[in-house]
């Protein structure tokens, strides 16, 4: 039997906060270089589906999404939107999407 003050399960908010803390790049240096450059798989959304606007980190994940969610539409790799190229070209002074800086100043 557990005590009255102790929750038996984790809350959805707590789990979401842990996932966010584990997957968001808050640091700089060499560890976050791949995320900031947008060239490697950093877990951040780089590609967008032209049909439903869902995002994926790489082309293979987008292909898997397309085959499962849009089976009647033929897969065309050249129609996939590269968000990093679109947003960086629009404004080069802002950081790339999906990368948040540190709260410590």
C-alpha positions as MATLAB code, in Angstrom:
seq = 'XXXXXXXXXXXXXXXXXXXXXXXXXXXXXXXXXXXXXXXXXXXXXXXXXXXXXXXXXXXXXXXXXXXXXXXXXXXXXXXXXXXXXXXXXXXXXXXXXXXXXXXXX';
ca = [
       0.000    0.000    0.000;
       1.274    3.422   -0.877;
       0.961    6.559    1.208;
      -1.741    9.125    0.569;
       0.654   11.833   -0.561;
       2.556    9.705   -3.059;
       1.087    9.449   -6.549;
       0.881    5.914   -7.893;
       1.622    6.888  -11.501;
       3.434    9.596  -13.375;
       1.281   12.365  -14.761;
       1.109   13.065  -18.492;
       2.548   16.540  -17.891;
       5.551   15.105  -16.053;
       6.245   12.547  -18.780;
       5.931   15.210  -21.502;
       8.379   17.436  -19.605;
      10.893   14.577  -19.363;
      10.594   13.836  -23.082;
      11.026   17.526  -23.919;
      14.087   17.811  -21.681;
      15.645   14.714  -23.262;
      15.058   15.695  -26.897;
      15.559   19.476  -26.913;
      19.047   20.777  -27.566;
      19.708   23.448  -24.939;
      23.455   23.527  -25.111;
      26.122   24.646  -27.485;
      29.590   23.439  -28.290;
      30.483   20.324  -30.219;
      27.626   18.264  -28.788;
      24.983   20.481  -30.402;
      26.857   21.267  -33.615;
      25.021   18.643  -35.677;
      21.639   19.876  -34.436;
      22.412   23.499  -35.183;
      23.741   22.797  -38.651;
      20.683   20.747  -39.612;
      22.773   18.289  -41.629;
      22.696   15.278  -39.307;
      19.856   13.386  -37.684;
      19.326   15.413  -34.550;
      15.776   14.357  -33.886;
      14.507   17.711  -35.125;
      11.975   18.117  -37.876;
      13.640   18.839  -41.177;
      11.193   17.538  -43.803;
       7.470   18.235  -44.192;
       4.872   16.093  -45.946;
       3.242   18.064  -48.794;
      -0.119   16.352  -48.206;
      -0.744   16.510  -44.453;
       2.058   18.873  -43.263;
       3.440   16.391  -40.717;
       7.203   16.648  -40.124;
       9.969   14.043  -40.048;
      13.698   14.218  -39.264;
      14.924   12.443  -42.416;
      13.857   11.260  -45.877;
      13.547    7.592  -44.892;
      11.111    8.439  -42.077;
       9.125   10.581  -44.495;
       8.978    7.694  -46.971;
       7.695    5.336  -44.257;
       5.077    7.930  -43.254;
       3.992    8.399  -46.870;
       3.622    4.664  -47.540;
       1.507    4.142  -44.421;
      -0.656    7.293  -44.466;
      -0.960    8.082  -48.199;
      -0.857    4.690  -49.967;
      -2.939    5.778  -52.976;
      -0.704    8.760  -53.815;
       2.632    7.883  -55.478;
       5.713    8.803  -53.439;
       7.772   11.590  -55.028;
      10.877   12.572  -53.100;
      11.302   15.894  -54.906;
       7.946   17.203  -53.577;
       9.006   16.898  -49.912;
       9.581   20.316  -48.329;
      12.963   20.872  -46.630;
      12.088   23.197  -43.731;
      15.678   24.097  -42.893;
      16.358   25.335  -46.434;
      13.096   27.289  -46.617;
      13.411   29.008  -43.240;
      17.139   29.719  -43.427;
      16.745   31.296  -46.857;
      13.934   33.503  -45.537;
      15.963   34.902  -42.637;
      19.592   33.892  -42.131;
      19.959   35.754  -38.807;
      17.497   33.548  -36.881;
      18.470   30.087  -35.575;
      17.360   26.987  -37.433;
      14.031   25.361  -36.487;
      13.896   22.962  -33.576;
      16.937   24.358  -31.761;
      16.359   26.270  -28.550;
      19.145   27.966  -26.676;
      19.987   27.716  -23.015;
      17.929   29.363  -20.301;
      21.147   30.173  -18.431;
      22.446   33.583  -19.435;
];
